[in-house]
Amino acid sequence: MQYPSWWNKTITIFHKRITKDEHGRTHYKWVRRVVDDCFVTTKLKQSVSNNEITPVKVNIVRTPCFVEVVTGDIIVLSETNNSTVLTSDVAIKSAYPNSFTVDEIHDNTGDFLPHMYISG
């Protein structure tokens, strides 16, 4: 599939996985995946709160392949290295200010231009 030339960004997905230790305690592990050839944009949308309309920045990413992503995962709008142990969403977002938390996902892999739509 030939994607438009502006699908040229690299992102990093931090996917949160829940694990249990030998004592049954819950732990969280962040699995890192780098995805190339993505479309990335930022749009302003409107939010209503206390009868006031305010602009809200929304990041939109389209990946050219199916990727495992769920709401609550974190997308960094660049490739990251794995030199730092990141154990929480706060640590990831602090280390990478160009990141956002996923709040909307659409599987458009069956469309004319197959992709995953991710925003937050």
C-alpha positions in Angstrom: 0.0 0.0 0.0 1.4 3.4 -1.0 0.7 6.0 1.7 0.9 9.8 1.1 4.3 11.4 1.5 3.2 13.2 4.7 2.9 9.8 6.5 6.5 10.2 7.5 6.6 10.6 11.3 7.8 8.1 13.9 6.0 7.5 17.2 6.5 5.4 20.3 3.7 3.7 22.0 3.9 2.8 25.6 1.4 0.1 26.2 0.4 -0.6 29.8 0.4 -4.3 30.7 -0.8 -5.6 34.1 1.3 -8.5 35.6 1.1 -10.4 38.8 4.1 -11.5 40.8 4.6 -14.8 42.6 2.7 -13.4 45.6 -0.3 -12.4 43.5 0.5 -8.6 43.8 -0.4 -6.5 40.7 2.4 -4.7 38.9 2.3 -2.6 35.8 4.8 -2.9 33.0 5.1 -0.5 30.1 5.9 -2.2 26.8 7.5 0.1 24.3 6.9 -0.1 20.5 8.2 2.2 17.8 6.0 2.7 14.7 7.3 4.4 11.6 5.5 6.1 8.6 2.7 7.6 10.7 0.6 10.6 10.1 0.6 13.1 13.0 -1.3 16.3 13.5 -2.7 18.5 16.3 -6.1 20.1 16.1 -8.0 22.4 18.3 -11.4 21.2 19.4 -13.9 22.7 21.8 -14.7 21.5 25.3 -17.7 22.6 27.4 -17.2 23.0 31.2 -19.2 25.1 33.6 -21.2 26.6 30.7 -17.9 27.8 29.1 -16.5 26.8 25.8 -12.7 26.4 25.8 -10.3 25.3 23.1 -8.6 21.9 23.8 -5.5 20.7 21.9 -6.1 17.1 20.5 -3.3 15.0 19.1 -4.2 12.7 16.2 -2.0 9.8 15.0 -2.8 7.4 12.2 -0.6 4.3 12.0 -0.2 2.4 8.7 -0.7 -1.0 10.5 -2.7 -2.5 13.2 -1.0 -1.8 16.6 -2.0 -3.0 20.0 -3.2 0.2 21.8 -5.9 0.8 24.4 -7.2 3.9 26.1 -4.8 4.9 28.8 -1.7 4.0 26.8 0.8 6.8 26.1 1.9 8.0 22.7 5.2 9.9 22.3 5.4 11.9 19.1 8.9 10.8 18.3 11.1 7.7 18.6 12.4 7.2 22.2 15.3 5.2 23.4 14.8 2.6 26.1 17.7 3.7 28.4 15.5 4.8 31.2 13.2 2.5 33.3 9.8 4.1 33.2 7.4 2.6 35.7 4.4 5.0 35.6 2.5 7.2 33.2 3.7 10.2 35.2 7.4 9.2 34.6 6.8 8.7 30.9 5.0 12.0 30.5 7.7 13.8 32.5 10.5 12.2 30.4 8.7 13.0 27.1 6.7 16.3 27.1 5.7 15.6 23.5 3.4 12.8 24.6 -0.3 12.3 25.2 -2.6 9.8 26.8 -4.8 7.8 24.4 -8.5 8.4 24.8 -10.0 7.4 21.4 -9.1 4.6 19.0 -10.7 3.5 15.7 -9.6 0.4 13.8 -9.7 1.6 10.2 -7.6 -1.2 8.8 -10.4 -2.4 6.6 -10.6 1.0 4.8 -9.2 2.1 1.4 -6.1 3.5 3.2 -5.8 1.0 6.1 -4.8 2.6 9.4 -5.4 2.9 13.1 -6.8 6.2 14.2 -5.5 7.2 17.7 -6.2 10.5 19.5 -5.9 12.1 22.9 
